[in-house]
Amino acid sequence: MADTLKRQTRIRSKMKKHNPTGLRLTVFRSLKNIYAQVIDDNKNQTLVAASSVEKPLENKKKMELSVEVGKLIAKRALDKGIKEVYFDRGKYKYHGRVKTLAESARKEGLKF
């Protein structure tokens, strides 16, 4: 557990140094679901959120849910005028469902 906390702290501190806009796309992954948020670090406020718990996304496989959540978060962010964010994978390694979510958000037009 200490290694994951170290990784998470290291990633976020590096990101805050190189993040002029203060917007980041944060991912949280549980055993069954995946959640994504666009957070404004300057105001400490969540601007856009999407998750696999929402009604139209239920009853799919985990990888399919990651793709759908990535598309949904990108669409909602672009609707709010957010085009560029920094990707915060948190304590998770960049592969599997986290990577799938990021790639699907990129395909929908979100830049990071």
C-alpha positions in Angstrom: 0.0 0.0 0.0 2.9 2.4 0.7 4.2 1.9 -2.9 0.9 2.9 -4.4 0.7 6.0 -2.2 4.2 7.0 -3.2 3.4 6.5 -6.9 0.2 8.5 -6.6 2.0 11.4 -4.8 4.9 11.4 -7.2 2.6 11.5 -10.3 0.4 14.3 -8.9 3.3 16.5 -7.8 5.0 16.2 -11.2 1.7 17.0 -12.9 1.1 20.1 -10.8 4.5 21.5 -11.8 3.8 21.2 -15.5 0.1 21.9 -15.6 -0.6 25.6 -16.4 -4.3 25.1 -16.9 -4.9 23.2 -13.6 -7.3 20.8 -15.3 -6.7 17.0 -14.9 -8.5 13.9 -15.9 -8.5 11.6 -12.9 -9.4 7.9 -13.0 -10.5 5.6 -10.2 -10.9 1.9 -10.9 -12.7 -0.5 -8.6 -13.1 -4.2 -9.1 -16.4 -3.8 -11.1 -16.6 -0.2 -12.1 -14.5 2.7 -13.4 -14.9 6.4 -12.7 -13.5 9.5 -14.4 -13.5 13.2 -13.4 -12.1 16.4 -14.8 -10.9 18.4 -11.8 -9.9 22.1 -11.7 -6.9 22.1 -9.2 -6.9 25.9 -9.0 -10.5 26.0 -7.7 -10.6 22.4 -6.2 -13.7 21.7 -8.1 -15.0 18.8 -10.2 -16.1 20.1 -13.5 -17.2 17.0 -15.3 -17.7 13.4 -14.2 -18.6 10.0 -15.8 -18.8 6.5 -14.4 -19.8 3.0 -15.3 -22.5 3.0 -12.7 -24.8 5.3 -14.8 -28.0 3.7 -16.1 -27.3 3.4 -19.8 -23.8 1.8 -19.2 -24.9 -1.1 -17.0 -24.6 -4.8 -18.0 -21.4 -4.7 -20.1 -18.0 -6.2 -19.8 -15.3 -4.2 -17.9 -13.3 -3.3 -21.0 -16.4 -2.1 -22.9 -17.4 0.0 -19.8 -13.9 1.6 -19.9 -14.4 2.5 -23.6 -17.9 4.0 -23.0 -16.8 6.0 -19.9 -13.8 7.4 -21.9 -16.2 8.5 -24.7 -18.7 9.9 -22.3 -16.1 12.0 -20.3 -14.6 13.3 -23.5 -18.0 14.3 -24.8 -19.0 16.0 -21.6 -15.7 17.9 -21.3 -15.9 19.1 -24.9 -19.5 20.3 -24.3 -18.2 22.4 -21.4 -15.4 23.8 -23.5 -12.6 21.8 -22.0 -10.2 20.6 -24.8 -6.9 19.9 -23.0 -6.3 18.2 -19.7 -3.6 16.2 -18.0 -4.2 12.5 -17.4 -3.9 11.5 -13.8 -3.8 7.7 -13.6 -3.4 7.9 -9.8 -1.9 4.7 -8.3 -2.8 2.6 -11.3 -0.3 1.5 -14.0 -1.1 2.7 -17.5 -2.5 -0.5 -19.0 -5.7 -2.5 -19.1 -8.9 -0.6 -18.3 -7.1 2.7 -17.5 -5.3 2.7 -20.8 -8.5 1.8 -22.7 -10.3 4.7 -21.0 -7.5 7.1 -22.0 -7.4 6.0 -25.6 -11.1 6.2 -26.1 -11.1 9.8 -24.6 -8.3 10.7 -27.0 -10.3 9.3 -30.0 -13.3 11.5 -29.0 -11.1 14.6 -29.2 -9.8 15.3 -25.7 -6.1 16.2 -25.7 -3.6 15.1 -23.0 
